[in-house]
Amino acid sequence: MAIDILSRDESPLSVEPLLANMPFLDLKAQYREIRGEILDAVTRVLDSQHFILGPEVDALEHEVAEYVGVEFAIGCASGSDALLLAQMAIGIGPDDEVITTPFTFGATAGSIARLKALPVFVDIHPDTFNLDERKIEAAITSRTRAIMPVHLFGLPANMDAILELARKHNIAVIEDAAQAIGSRWKMKGIGSLGTCGCFSFFPSKNLGGAGDGGMITTNDPEIAQRLRVLRVHGARHKYRYELLGMNSRLDALQAAILRVKLPHLDAWAEGRRRNADTYRTLFATHDLTDQLALPRAPETSTHVYNQFSVRVPQRDELQGHLRDCGIPTEVYYPSPLHVEPAFAYLGYRRGDFPNAEAACREVLSLPIYPELTVKQLTAVVQAISRFYQCS
Ligand SMILES: *Cc1c(COP(=O)(O)O)cnc(C)c1O
């Protein structure tokens, strides 16, 4: 049944909802592809009755280290813990300063504050949504211990500039790569460039488990060794507490499931990139490129599109219209961290980071998961087109 939802004599709300019948992220579609392998992996772990760390986690650590291109990978309980453990292993603590972006998930700056160190925010670049490397140096003081760039939405931050500054000032770089596994900066895997790379296996990330999970990557053998001790209560040998650690381990069940998914990761990212290209073509053919700013297709890096986030001045109205058309969207993120109550004690004010604040008013993430069909992508763009024809 061909319904031309663009025909101008239809009313704006007559968009056929069935055409756009899609969730924001369809994890069931991915699961259907690999269900047998996943169930075999789960059965293998249950049969072994070995649930915490162990051979499945060891194997995943080796596979992720090779995939990212680093010497060591250390599994832990979540991406948030990966950020926390990386800083603990580097020795960041009270009164240290860590430079990061206010346009990110709360755990980025939260992990710094949790160690009683000071998150120091620097504004983002309006086109990439990542830390504006030109503004970092002015924020470096004698107490700065690290820069924590976030490769937001799956697009690498400018690592050449960040690594150069870190070398010059002798400070660490902790990559928040929670949204960016598989992306590359000039051929090098994200998470292999800084002192540590921090990954999340939260189900909605590009490599998602069946629950929480995380991993830290590094080329530094001493940091790797400390991470292995810190995640098990700071004890290298049972009941011998060398460091003040925590309980943050990766479950064997998660590791076994992630090992099934890892070999598919590049193909899934390719599917996301293909969908991003299809969006670009569709937005151009519908003459919408003046109304929406689309994510940059980078030249020096690969984008893995954990999110496909556009910028639109009438964001809330457009989101409401799309909801009426049955098209789900999300806002990542509605508020920059420097104005959130948990960070009020840092003393920042609205207006301090205008690019991050504008992004929070204008970003809208569209469905981008690899299993989307061209028909579904077309329905999204046609519904957006309808919004501009009627407003
Ligand atoms: C998801 C995410 C985290 C936290 O990961 P969890 O596994 O959910 O703890 C940290 N930083 C960013 C940018 C994220 O997207």
The ligand as an SDF file (V2000), in Angstrom:
LIG
                    3D

 15 15  0  0  0  0  0  0  0  0999 V2000
   26.8390    5.2410   29.4210 C   0  0  0  0  0  0  0  0  0  0  0  0
   27.8670    6.2450   29.7420 C   0  0  0  0  0  0  0  0  0  0  0  0
   28.6360    6.1830   30.9190 C   0  0  0  0  0  0  0  0  0  0  0  0
   28.3560    5.2260   32.0200 C   0  0  0  0  0  0  0  0  0  0  0  0
   28.3080    3.8980   31.6710 O   0  0  0  0  0  0  0  0  0  0  0  0
   27.4700    2.8690   32.6020 P   0  0  0  0  0  0  0  0  0  0  0  0
   27.9140    1.5330   32.0870 O   0  0  0  0  0  0  0  0  0  0  0  0
   26.0340    3.1350   32.3300 O   0  0  0  0  0  0  0  0  0  0  0  0
   27.8480    3.0990   34.0050 O   0  0  0  0  0  0  0  0  0  0  0  0
   29.6430    7.1150   31.0820 C   0  0  0  0  0  0  0  0  0  0  0  0
   29.8710    8.0760   30.1750 N   0  0  0  0  0  0  0  0  0  0  0  0
   29.1370    8.1720   29.0480 C   0  0  0  0  0  0  0  0  0  0  0  0
   29.4630    9.2610   28.0740 C   0  0  0  0  0  0  0  0  0  0  0  0
   28.0980    7.2890   28.7960 C   0  0  0  0  0  0  0  0  0  0  0  0
   27.3690    7.4060   27.6820 O   0  0  0  0  0  0  0  0  0  0  0  0
  1  2  1  0
  2  3  1  0
  2 14  2  0
  3  4  1  0
  3 10  2  0
  4  5  1  0
  5  6  1  0
  6  7  2  0
  6  8  1  0
  6  9  1  0
 10 11  1  0
 11 12  2  0
 12 13  1  0
 12 14  1  0
 14 15  1  0
M  END
$$$$
